[in-house]
Amino acid sequence: MKLAIRTTRITPSPTLQLSATVKALVAQGQQIFDFTAGEPSFDSPDAAKSAAITAIQEGFTKYTAVTGIDDLKNAIIDKFQAEQGLPYTRSQILVSCGAKHTLFNLALALFEAGDEVIIPAPYWVSYPEQVLVADAAPVFLPTEESADYAIDLDKLKAAITSRTKAVILNSPCNPTGGIYHKDTLEGVAKLALERNFLLISDEIYEKMIYDNHQHVSIASISPEVAKQTIIVNGVSKTYAMTGWRIGYAAGPEPLMKAMGDIQSQSTSNPTSIAQKAAIGALRGGQDFVQTMVRELDVRRTTMVKGLNAISGIHCPMPAGAFYAFPNIKGLLGRRFRGTSLSSPFAVAEFLLKEAKIACVPGEPFGGETHLRFSYTPTLEVIHQGLNSLAEAVARLE
């Protein structure tokens, strides 16, 4: 059997692979301190669950419009208008089966051979893979931990070529927790207008913000910038609804139509019941969000303080999302039972075997000296995991 060449350009999601490994170990009866999950540990809000139950009871279980039901699109439009002052119409909104699906539709509708897509690094693991699936080329733009992973506008300008189709922005960022401030976004927007490339703004973590930081959508810079911006969002992270699989995009009508056409030939509509649940969350889940973020803030500070107390580990305080991205350069090269821990992959493997801690190595995110820890587990699990981590590191030579 000869597989399509595109299958040789991509790799499986390392986070999903690790999650599967952890679940298998737990099923075998092992206790694992799992910090891999890219999802809140909280239950979905009652407003979402009640809306879903009502939808089932009322028989709302058939196909819907491919691009999403009008009531959900209206809720999304109201959200953008109220929170960011952005006016959209229903023809500028596409509802898909999660934000990852939204981004995949976008890649297929927009990118092709010869295109370049600039991705600030570190980055979410699926951005470059989806660009490759669409036959385009990812161009990585390094950022510095010492600068809070801010985009260097001079470096961005140097990376732009005649083939640059888009820049992908993720703020707050997975895996760093970094936030792009308004002055940086204004600089990026100016370049986009001058050099005529699109802006893809992944805002899935927009509500997970701490220490009085503010989320700014680049589309809100000006109406001209909004015309060149596609916002990607969803209910998965904000409302702890990862399994419901509802994401959405807002952007230029011709592009939304093209993405909808692709969706019509792949998944068809998002799940009818999940769409109703998403309306419930968007319309009635704000108190839930505030409560969850307050608790995540406590877990964030606990996790970062504990990591920084371990020799060889340095972890900046993330401003958003729910990930810590510690620098483990001080552990690289140390040995355990004669084996050198030469990479984050090796350190992560050591921690899983010796400390029963599951975390994600930084290499797939473009972090060559980092690990990613999700701080969504309970405080008890975080404390126990940190203790086990410290004990394991103390055994290194």
ZALO-210466 format. One line per field, with one value per residue (C-alpha): residue in three letters; x, y, z; residue number from 1; chain. Coordinates in steps of 0.05 Angstrom, whole numbers, plus 5000, padded with zeros to 4 digits. Layout:
aa: (ala ...)
X: (X ...)
Y: (Y ...)
Z: (Z ...)
i: (NUM ...)
ch: (A ...)
END
This chain:
aa: (met lys leu ala ile arg thr thr arg ile thr pro ser pro thr leu gln leu ser ala thr val lys ala leu val ala gln gly gln gln ile phe asp phe thr ala gly glu pro ser phe asp ser pro asp ala ala lys ser ala ala ile thr ala ile gln glu gly phe thr lys tyr thr ala val thr gly ile asp asp leu lys asn ala ile ile asp lys phe gln ala glu gln gly leu pro tyr thr arg ser gln ile leu val ser cys gly ala lys his thr leu phe asn leu ala leu ala leu phe glu ala gly asp glu val ile ile pro ala pro tyr trp val ser tyr pro glu gln val leu val ala asp ala ala pro val phe leu pro thr glu glu ser ala asp tyr ala ile asp leu asp lys leu lys ala ala ile thr ser arg thr lys ala val ile leu asn ser pro cys asn pro thr gly gly ile tyr his lys asp thr leu glu gly val ala lys leu ala leu glu arg asn phe leu leu ile ser asp glu ile tyr glu lys met ile tyr asp asn his gln his val ser ile ala ser ile ser pro glu val ala lys gln thr ile ile val asn gly val ser lys thr tyr ala met thr gly trp arg ile gly tyr ala ala gly pro glu pro leu met lys ala met gly asp ile gln ser gln ser thr ser asn pro thr ser ile ala gln lys ala ala ile gly ala leu arg gly gly gln asp phe val gln thr met val arg glu leu asp val arg arg thr thr met val lys gly leu asn ala ile ser gly ile his cys pro met pro ala gly ala phe tyr ala phe pro asn ile lys gly leu leu gly arg arg phe arg gly thr ser leu ser ser pro phe ala val ala glu phe leu leu lys glu ala lys ile ala cys val pro gly glu pro phe gly gly glu thr his leu arg phe ser tyr thr pro thr leu glu val ile his gln gly leu asn ser leu ala glu ala val ala arg leu glu)
X: (5000 5027 5004 4996 5061 5027 5025 5101 5103 5065 5073 5020 5002 5051 5003 4949 4999 5023 4952 4937 5000 4980 4909 4938 4984 4926 4884 4940 4931 4990 4984 5006 5010 4984 5004 4996 4923 4905 4838 4808 4793 4728 4659 4622 4576 4505 4479 4512 4488 4417 4415 4439 4388 4332 4356 4353 4285 4259 4286 4339 4380 4380 4427 4434 4460 4532 4563 4524 4454 4433 4421 4492 4520 4479 4508 4578 4564 4538 4600 4646 4606 4600 4671 4713 4669 4674 4614 4602 4545 4524 4557 4623 4618 4634 4620 4662 4678 4728 4779 4829 4778 4767 4842 4845 4789 4825 4891 4858 4818 4876 4944 4976 5044 5091 5058 5096 5062 5100 5092 5123 5160 5146 5080 5022 5042 4988 5002 5061 5031 4967 5008 5046 4983 4961 5027 5052 5116 5118 5168 5187 5198 5238 5219 5258 5239 5276 5228 5165 5162 5142 5147 5208 5180 5247 5255 5184 5196 5258 5220 5166 5175 5132 5107 5082 5008 4994 5021 4991 4982 4963 4951 4950 4998 5001 5053 5085 5025 5052 5007 5017 5008 4971 5034 5062 4997 4994 5063 5044 4980 5017 5063 5003 4971 5036 5056 4986 4986 4931 4929 4904 4889 4878 4842 4820 4851 4827 4790 4849 4884 4918 4951 4907 4933 4885 4869 4869 4846 4887 4823 4801 4860 4821 4767 4822 4860 4795 4786 4852 4842 4811 4794 4792 4759 4713 4680 4730 4777 4736 4677 4712 4676 4732 4691 4632 4675 4651 4699 4685 4717 4701 4729 4720 4657 4690 4739 4684 4645 4704 4717 4644 4646 4705 4668 4607 4649 4683 4645 4581 4551 4578 4537 4467 4464 4534 4514 4456 4502 4550 4493 4479 4552 4559 4494 4496 4565 4603 4599 4627 4686 4704 4702 4745 4798 4804 4818 4866 4904 4916 4940 4984 5022 5028 5056 5106 5130 5141 5178 5224 5241 5274 5347 5360 5291 5271 5198 5172 5103 5054 5006 4952 4926 4938 5008 5075 5134 5195 5266 5302 5370 5399 5377 5402 5466 5455 5454 5410 5439 5492 5443 5450 5387 5407 5340 5271 5245 5295 5277 5203 5214 5255 5201 5147 5187 5218 5170 5104 5098 5070 5089 5102 5172 5184 5213 5147 5130 5196 5224 5291 5305 5234 5178 5104 5063 4988 4965 4893 4896 4873 4918 4928 4953 4998 5029 5039 5068 5117 5141 5153 5188 5235 5252 5267 5311 5350 5370 5404 5479)
Y: (5000 5068 5123 5195 5235 5284 5228 5228 5303 5299 5265 5243 5292 5280 5306 5258 5201 5216 5221 5152 5125 5154 5125 5057 5060 5081 5024 4977 5003 5051 5118 5172 5246 5269 5340 5328 5345 5405 5410 5437 5385 5421 5396 5433 5488 5472 5521 5478 5412 5436 5463 5395 5356 5401 5391 5315 5317 5362 5316 5364 5304 5311 5343 5418 5470 5450 5515 5517 5535 5608 5612 5592 5639 5695 5678 5681 5747 5776 5753 5787 5851 5855 5835 5861 5911 5869 5867 5803 5774 5701 5692 5710 5656 5581 5531 5467 5405 5439 5494 5443 5425 5499 5509 5447 5474 5540 5509 5470 5530 5579 5546 5512 5493 5552 5588 5604 5611 5645 5613 5644 5592 5560 5540 5493 5427 5424 5490 5467 5399 5428 5476 5416 5377 5435 5430 5497 5511 5531 5586 5589 5656 5645 5685 5692 5669 5730 5775 5737 5706 5772 5777 5815 5859 5867 5791 5784 5836 5798 5733 5760 5743 5748 5678 5695 5678 5686 5693 5650 5684 5648 5692 5669 5617 5543 5523 5585 5621 5685 5742 5790 5861 5914 5951 5886 5869 5939 5928 5860 5889 5946 5896 5855 5915 5937 5868 5841 5776 5747 5742 5678 5693 5632 5660 5595 5614 5686 5679 5646 5711 5728 5785 5839 5826 5840 5800 5840 5811 5836 5842 5899 5943 5972 5953 5947 5897 5858 5847 5810 5771 5704 5693 5621 5605 5554 5531 5475 5511 5570 5528 5461 5430 5395 5333 5371 5390 5460 5510 5570 5620 5692 5725 5746 5717 5685 5647 5625 5599 5560 5530 5512 5478 5436 5419 5398 5344 5320 5323 5359 5396 5397 5355 5384 5373 5402 5465 5476 5464 5517 5567 5552 5564 5628 5657 5632 5608 5671 5660 5590 5619 5669 5614 5567 5620 5640 5567 5559 5620 5585 5522 5564 5598 5532 5496 5550 5561 5486 5479 5538 5506 5447 5454 5455 5480 5552 5569 5638 5656 5647 5705 5663 5595 5537 5512 5521 5517 5506 5512 5448 5465 5453 5380 5365 5323 5297 5222 5168 5098 5114 5142 5214 5257 5292 5321 5341 5275 5237 5278 5267 5192 5191 5228 5180 5119 5142 5194 5172 5242 5252 5317 5336 5346 5414 5393 5386 5457 5485 5486 5450 5459 5458 5414 5430 5419 5430 5458 5437 5378 5388 5422 5355 5323 5383 5380 5305 5309 5364 5324 5263 5307 5337 5268 5241 5300 5293 5223 5248 5247)
Z: (5000 4981 5029 5009 5016 5065 5117 5118 5135 5201 5268 5318 5373 5430 5482 5461 5458 5529 5553 5525 5559 5626 5620 5605 5666 5710 5682 5705 5776 5778 5812 5764 5778 5711 5689 5614 5605 5562 5594 5659 5712 5729 5709 5653 5678 5697 5644 5590 5618 5627 5556 5530 5571 5545 5474 5482 5514 5459 5405 5379 5354 5279 5228 5233 5185 5167 5194 5259 5282 5281 5356 5370 5318 5350 5418 5389 5354 5419 5455 5405 5407 5483 5501 5443 5406 5343 5297 5258 5218 5217 5149 5182 5235 5227 5282 5280 5321 5367 5356 5327 5274 5261 5250 5205 5162 5159 5137 5081 5057 5059 5051 4991 4963 4962 5020 5084 5152 5208 5276 5339 5380 5428 5396 5403 5372 5319 5284 5242 5230 5201 5157 5131 5117 5073 5034 5060 5099 5173 5188 5262 5296 5360 5422 5487 5556 5585 5545 5568 5499 5466 5391 5367 5312 5277 5274 5249 5194 5173 5169 5122 5049 4986 5003 5073 5075 5149 5219 5274 5342 5406 5466 5521 5494 5499 5525 5555 5585 5553 5532 5474 5498 5457 5433 5405 5371 5341 5311 5283 5254 5221 5186 5164 5131 5099 5073 5061 5101 5143 5219 5252 5324 5368 5430 5461 5529 5530 5597 5633 5652 5719 5757 5726 5656 5599 5537 5473 5407 5348 5309 5356 5335 5276 5225 5173 5215 5231 5156 5153 5217 5231 5305 5329 5395 5428 5492 5509 5556 5580 5601 5615 5556 5519 5505 5476 5416 5397 5367 5323 5276 5258 5197 5124 5094 5032 5076 5124 5065 5038 5107 5112 5044 5068 5132 5092 5058 5122 5187 5165 5225 5296 5344 5352 5427 5438 5400 5448 5507 5479 5477 5550 5567 5528 5554 5626 5645 5664 5740 5728 5689 5744 5797 5756 5740 5813 5831 5773 5798 5865 5830 5784 5841 5878 5818 5799 5871 5878 5813 5829 5896 5860 5843 5768 5750 5735 5720 5701 5726 5668 5657 5625 5603 5651 5636 5670 5623 5667 5640 5660 5631 5700 5697 5627 5628 5698 5705 5736 5744 5692 5640 5619 5616 5552 5530 5556 5527 5570 5632 5620 5612 5677 5715 5690 5710 5774 5802 5770 5742 5672 5638 5565 5538 5507 5440 5402 5425 5401 5472 5472 5547 5575 5600 5601 5664 5665 5732 5724 5773 5845 5896 5931 5867 5853 5923 5919 5849 5868 5928 5883 5832 5884 5911 5841 5823 5888 5866 5803 5799)
i: (1 2 3 4 5 6 7 8 9 10 11 12 13 14 15 16 17 18 19 20 21 22 23 24 25 26 27 28 29 30 31 32 33 34 35 36 37 38 39 40 41 42 43 44 45 46 47 48 49 50 51 52 53 54 55 56 57 58 59 60 61 62 63 64 65 66 67 68 69 70 71 72 73 74 75 76 77 78 79 80 81 82 83 84 85 86 87 88 89 90 91 92 93 94 95 96 97 98 99 100 101 102 103 104 105 106 107 108 109 110 111 112 113 114 115 116 117 118 119 120 121 122 123 124 125 126 127 128 129 130 131 132 133 134 135 136 137 138 139 140 141 142 143 144 145 146 147 148 149 150 151 152 153 154 155 156 157 158 159 160 161 162 163 164 165 166 167 168 169 170 171 172 173 174 175 176 177 178 179 180 181 182 183 184 185 186 187 188 189 190 191 192 193 194 195 196 197 198 199 200 201 202 203 204 205 206 207 208 209 210 211 212 213 214 215 216 217 218 219 220 221 222 223 224 225 226 227 228 229 230 231 232 233 234 235 236 237 238 239 240 241 242 243 244 245 246 247 248 249 250 251 252 253 254 255 256 257 258 259 260 261 262 263 264 265 266 267 268 269 270 271 272 273 274 275 276 277 278 279 280 281 282 283 284 285 286 287 288 289 290 291 292 293 294 295 296 297 298 299 300 301 302 303 304 305 306 307 308 309 310 311 312 313 314 315 316 317 318 319 320 321 322 323 324 325 326 327 328 329 330 331 332 333 334 335 336 337 338 339 340 341 342 343 344 345 346 347 348 349 350 351 352 353 354 355 356 357 358 359 360 361 362 363 364 365 366 367 368 369 370 371 372 373 374 375 376 377 378 379 380 381 382 383 384 385 386 387 388 389 390 391 392 393 394 395 396 397)
ch: (A A A A A A A A A A A A A A A A A A A A A A A A A A A A A A A A A A A A A A A A A A A A A A A A A A A A A A A A A A A A A A A A A A A A A A A A A A A A A A A A A A A A A A A A A A A A A A A A A A A A A A A A A A A A A A A A A A A A A A A A A A A A A A A A A A A A A A A A A A A A A A A A A A A A A A A A A A A A A A A A A A A A A A A A A A A A A A A A A A A A A A A A A A A A A A A A A A A A A A A A A A A A A A A A A A A A A A A A A A A A A A A A A A A A A A A A A A A A A A A A A A A A A A A A A A A A A A A A A A A A A A A A A A A A A A A A A A A A A A A A A A A A A A A A A A A A A A A A A A A A A A A A A A A A A A A A A A A A A A A A A A A A A A A A A A A A A A A A A A A A A A A A A A A A A A A A A A A A A A A A A A A A A A A A A A A A A A A A A A A A A A A A A A A A A A A A A A A A A)
END
